[in-house]
């Protein structure tokens, strides 16, 4: 069957509202051949498979026949941009990390950093996370109206991941500017330049850690490279890059997306304000309702894979719609509604299987502490814009807002 002759042409409206498309696709099955919107970076206009629905996505996330290996995925990007140096964060110089590897390399690389993200290790970071959160909230108190992403949700995880990696405080401002270029989705050229700058900076920082060791994760990775030879120099820099990107993206978007839905559902904000014991479950609900990643990282079928009644041919590229799974009415009652009392456990916002997000415990702690601080400091906070005017970032993977104007002290 010529799948490309029957594929669904997606337009840029899909970026702003993927859920209506997921609903249409879900009514027809679990695997769908589509052409991506022309305006999205890297794969705009290219044909891919999208897998929808909770059971199908969860199963596919753990299917070893769907490879995340960089060399395989690179074949997809090469169709759009033959020059490998222009593929932003997917250049092999900074993408040779566990997210883009299969076992046994994935197992080896993940094991090197897993100890830094245990629940016990994250609990030890709580005092520092609280200090950073308190400083940012204090800075907010001087303003009436702010972009909550720019002023709070963005710098919080950046400062935490810089602390974890051992980035000197005086150098963190550069990280913020590079991060903005990487997440904006507005300029592929700027994103490529920022990715190159981050890689160069991390390579330099690695050399400094070699000369003067400190108690941080990057120093531990340098030792794993130099003493035990457990990863290559490229893998070392790539792993640091992954920790940097993944360390702020999830928290940034979980905070922004959760705040948006709370502001649109004031009774839910009030429920949290009155009963903070609801916060841990509420964070899970934010992650379910508006997942920070609407699709899992790119995958390639290494052999024919059957999803429902459809066979995805070997060599084809696959997107797993996490956002569709987390709003599947067969798994979650009234799935498009925010309910901070909902038992949202089992959502797929952090993935499933061997690529389940290693930083999930850190993201959960950051988001819980951030909302607790906002509820204390700004109990009357409201949106300062019509929610229909807010725009979602132009990305295939990420589900996050461009900005989130709020009035901190509503009158």
C-alpha positions in Angstrom: 0.0 0.0 0.0 1.3 3.5 -0.9 0.9 5.1 2.6 2.0 8.5 1.3 -0.9 8.7 -1.1 -3.3 8.5 1.9 -1.5 10.5 4.5 -3.2 13.4 6.4 -1.7 16.8 5.7 -1.2 18.7 9.0 -1.1 22.5 9.0 0.3 24.9 11.6 -3.0 24.8 13.5 -1.8 21.4 14.8 0.9 23.2 16.8 -1.7 25.3 18.6 -4.3 22.7 19.0 -3.1 19.1 18.6 -6.0 17.6 20.6 -8.6 18.1 17.9 -6.3 16.2 15.4 -5.7 13.4 18.0 -9.4 13.0 18.4 -10.0 12.7 14.7 -7.1 10.2 14.3 -8.1 8.2 17.4 -11.5 7.6 15.9 -9.8 5.9 13.0 -7.3 3.7 14.8 -4.0 3.9 16.7 -1.4 4.5 13.9 -1.6 7.2 11.3 0.5 8.4 8.4 0.7 12.2 8.4 2.7 15.0 6.8 4.1 17.3 9.4 3.1 21.1 9.3 5.5 22.9 7.0 6.5 25.4 9.6 7.9 23.2 12.3 11.7 22.9 12.7 13.6 20.0 11.4 10.8 17.8 10.0 8.3 20.3 8.6 6.6 18.9 5.5 8.0 15.4 6.0 5.8 12.2 6.3 5.9 10.4 9.7 3.7 8.0 11.6 1.8 9.2 14.7 0.7 6.7 17.3 -2.2 7.8 19.4 -4.2 6.4 22.4 -3.0 5.4 25.8 -2.5 1.6 25.3 -0.8 2.0 21.9 1.5 4.7 23.0 2.5 3.0 26.3 3.2 -0.2 24.4 5.2 1.6 21.7 7.3 3.5 24.3 8.7 0.2 25.5 9.0 -1.5 22.1 12.7 -2.2 21.3 11.9 -2.3 17.6 11.3 1.5 17.7 14.9 2.8 17.9 16.0 6.2 19.2 19.5 5.7 17.8 20.9 9.0 16.5 22.3 7.5 13.3 18.9 6.1 12.4 17.0 9.2 13.3 19.5 11.3 11.4 18.1 9.8 8.2 14.9 11.6 8.9 16.5 15.0 9.5 18.7 14.6 6.4 15.7 14.6 4.2 15.0 18.2 5.4 18.5 19.5 6.1 21.4 17.7 4.4 24.0 19.7 6.3 24.4 18.0 9.6 26.0 21.0 11.2 22.7 22.9 10.8 20.5 20.6 12.8 20.7 22.4 16.1 20.6 20.1 19.1 20.7 17.0 16.9 24.3 17.5 15.7 26.3 14.4 16.6 28.7 16.6 18.6 26.0 17.1 21.3 23.4 14.5 20.6 25.5 11.3 21.4 23.7 10.8 24.7 21.4 8.2 26.2 18.2 9.7 24.7 19.5 8.9 21.2 21.0 5.5 21.9 19.7 1.9 22.2 21.0 -0.8 24.6 23.7 -1.6 25.4 25.1 1.9 25.0 21.9 3.4 26.5 22.2 1.2 29.6 25.9 2.2 30.1 25.2 5.9 29.7 22.1 6.0 31.9 23.8 4.2 34.7 26.5 6.9 34.9 24.1 9.6 35.9 21.3 7.7 37.5 22.6 8.1 41.1 22.3 11.9 40.8 18.5 11.6 40.2 17.4 9.2 42.9 14.7 10.4 45.2 17.3 10.5 48.1 19.7 12.6 46.0 16.9 15.0 45.0 15.7 15.4 48.6 19.2 16.5 49.5 18.9 19.3 47.0 15.6 20.6 48.5 17.2 23.4 50.6 19.0 24.8 47.6 15.9 24.6 45.5 14.0 26.3 48.2 16.6 29.1 48.4 16.5 29.7 44.6 12.7 29.6 44.6 12.5 32.1 47.5 14.9 34.5 45.8 12.9 34.4 42.6 9.6 35.0 44.4 11.1 37.9 46.3 12.2 39.4 42.9 8.6 39.0 41.6 7.2 40.9 44.6 8.5 44.2 43.2 6.2 43.9 40.2 2.5 43.8 39.6 2.4 42.3 36.1 5.1 39.9 34.7 5.7 37.2 32.2 5.7 34.3 34.6 7.8 32.1 32.2 10.5 34.7 31.8 10.6 35.9 35.4 10.1 32.6 37.3 9.4 29.3 35.4 12.5 29.8 33.2 15.2 30.8 35.6 14.2 28.4 38.4 15.2 25.1 36.6 18.1 26.8 34.8 19.7 27.7 38.2 19.0 24.3 39.6 20.5 22.4 36.7 23.5 24.7 36.7 23.9 23.9 40.4 23.8 20.2 39.7 26.3 20.4 36.8 28.6 22.8 38.7 28.3 25.8 36.4 29.7 28.9 38.2 27.1 31.4 39.2 28.8 34.2 37.3 28.5 32.2 34.1 24.8 31.2 34.4 23.5 34.3 32.5 25.0 33.0 29.3 23.1 29.7 29.8 19.9 31.7 30.1 20.4 33.4 26.7 21.4 30.2 25.0 18.4 28.5 26.5 16.0 31.1 25.2 17.3 30.6 21.6 17.0 26.8 22.0 13.4 26.8 23.2 11.9 29.7 21.2 11.3 27.7 18.0 11.4 31.0 16.1 14.8 30.8 14.5 16.5 27.4 13.5 19.7 29.4 12.8 19.7 30.9 16.3 19.0 27.5 17.8 21.9 26.0 15.9 24.2 28.8 17.0 23.1 28.4 20.6 23.6 24.6 20.5 27.1 25.1 19.2 27.8 27.7 21.9 26.6 25.4 24.6 28.7 22.5 23.3 31.8 24.8 23.2 31.1 26.1 26.7 30.6 22.6 28.1 33.7 21.3 26.5 35.6 24.2 28.1 34.0 23.5 31.5 34.9 19.8 31.2 38.6 20.9 30.9 38.3 23.1 33.9 36.8 20.3 35.9 39.8 18.2 35.0 42.2 20.8 36.4 40.2 21.6 39.5 37.6 19.0 40.6 34.5 20.1 42.5 31.6 18.2 44.0 29.1 18.1 41.2 27.7 15.8 38.5 29.9 17.0 35.7 33.1 16.4 37.7 31.8 12.8 38.4 31.2 12.3 34.6 34.8 13.6 33.9 36.1 11.0 36.3 34.0 8.3 34.6 35.7 9.3 31.3 39.3 9.8 32.5 39.6 7.2 35.2 37.3 4.3 34.1 37.0 5.1 30.4 33.2 4.4 30.6 32.3 7.1 28.0 33.9 8.9 25.1 34.7 12.6 25.1 31.8 13.2 22.7 29.5 11.2 24.9 30.7 13.2 27.9 29.8 16.6 26.4 26.6 15.2 24.9 25.4 13.9 28.2 26.1 17.2 29.9 24.1 18.9 27.1 21.2 16.5 27.6 21.1 17.2 31.3 21.1 20.9 30.6 18.3 20.8 28.1 16.2 18.1 29.8 16.9 19.8 33.2 14.9 22.9 32.4 12.4 22.0 29.6 10.1 19.8 31.7 10.0 22.0 34.7 9.6 25.2 32.6 6.6 23.8 30.7 5.0 22.0 33.6 5.0 25.3 35.6 3.7 27.3 32.7 1.1 24.8 31.5 -0.1 24.1 35.1 -0.4 27.8 35.9 -2.4 28.4 32.7 -4.9 25.7 33.6 -5.2 26.8 37.2 -5.9 30.4 36.1 -8.6 29.1 33.7 -10.1 27.1 36.6 -10.0 29.3 39.6 -11.8 26.9 41.8 -8.9 24.5 41.4 -6.4 27.2 42.4 -8.5 27.9 45.5 -8.6 24.2 46.4 -4.8 24.1 46.3 -4.6 27.4 48.3 -6.7 25.9 51.0 -5.2 22.4 51.1 -1.6 22.0 50.2 -1.7 18.3 50.7 -3.3 18.2 47.2 -0.1 19.6 45.6 1.7 16.3 44.8 -1.4 14.9 43.1 -2.1 18.2 41.4 1.4 18.2 39.8 0.7 14.8 38.4 -2.6 16.2 37.0 -0.8 19.2 35.4 1.7 16.8 33.7 -1.2 14.6 32.5 -3.5 17.4 31.2 -0.9 19.4 29.3 2.2 17.2 29.1 5.5 19.2 28.7 6.3 16.9 25.8 3.4 16.3 23.4 5.4 13.7 21.5 8.2 11.4 22.7 11.6 11.8 21.1 11.8 10.6 17.5 11.9 6.9 16.8 12.6 4.7 13.7 11.2 1.3 13.1 14.0 -1.2 12.8 11.6 -3.9 11.4 7.9 -3.9 10.6 5.9 -3.0 13.6 2.1 -3.7 13.9 0.1 -1.1 15.8 -3.6 -2.1 15.9 -4.6 -3.0 12.4 -1.7 -1.1 10.8 1.8 -2.2 10.0 4.5 0.4 10.1 7.3 -0.5 7.6 10.9 -0.9 8.6 12.8 2.4 8.2 9.8 4.6 8.7 9.8 7.4 11.4 7.4 7.4 14.3 6.1 10.0 16.8 4.4 8.7 19.9 1.7 11.1 21.0 2.1 11.4 24.7 -0.5 14.2 24.9 -3.0 12.0 23.2 -2.4 9.1 25.6 -2.8 11.4 28.6 -6.2 12.6 27.4 -7.5 9.2 26.3 -11.1 8.9 27.6 -10.6 5.1 27.9 -7.9 5.7 30.5 -9.0 9.0 32.2 -12.5 10.1 32.9 -13.4 13.6 31.5 -9.8 13.8 30.2 -9.9 17.4 29.0 -10.8 18.8 32.5 -8.4 19.9 35.2 -9.1 18.1 38.5 -6.4 18.5 41.2 -8.1 15.7 43.1 -7.9 13.2 40.2 -5.7 10.1 40.7 -3.5 10.9 37.7 -0.9 8.2 38.4 -0.1 6.2 35.3 0.2 9.2 33.0 2.9 9.0 30.4 4.3 12.6 30.6 7.7 11.2 31.7 7.6 8.4 29.2 7.7 4.6 29.9 10.2 1.9 29.5 14.0 2.3 29.4 13.7 5.9 28.3 11.5 7.0 31.2 12.7 10.4 32.2 15.6 10.1 34.6 15.0 13.6 36.0 11.3 13.0 36.9 12.0 13.2 40.7 13.8 16.5 40.3 11.0 18.0 38.1 8.3 16.9 40.6 10.1 18.5 43.5 10.8 21.8 41.6 7.2 22.1 40.4 5.7 21.3 43.8 7.9 23.8 45.6 7.3 26.5 43.0 3.6 26.2 43.2 3.7 26.2 47.0 5.7 29.4 46.9 3.4 31.1 44.3 0.3 30.2 46.3 1.8 31.7 49.5 3.1 34.9 47.9 0.4 35.6 45.3 -2.9 34.0 46.3 -4.9 36.4 44.1 -2.8 35.9 40.9 -4.7 36.0 37.6 -4.0 35.9 33.9 -3.1 39.3 32.4 -4.1 38.3 28.9 -7.0 36.5 27.2 -6.0 32.8 27.2 -7.2 32.5 23.6 -4.4 35.0 22.6 -1.6 32.9 24.2 0.5 31.1 21.7 2.2 27.6 21.9 5.8 27.2 20.9 6.4 26.0 17.4 7.8 22.6 18.1 7.2 19.0 17.1 8.1 17.6 20.6 7.6 20.4 23.1 4.3 21.6 24.5 4.9 24.9 26.1 3.8 28.5 25.9 5.7 31.4 24.3 4.8 33.6 27.2 2.4 33.7 30.2 1.5 37.2 31.4 0.0 37.3 34.9 -1.1 39.9 37.3 0.4 38.9 40.6 -1.8 41.0 42.9 -5.2 41.0 41.3 -7.5 43.7 42.4 
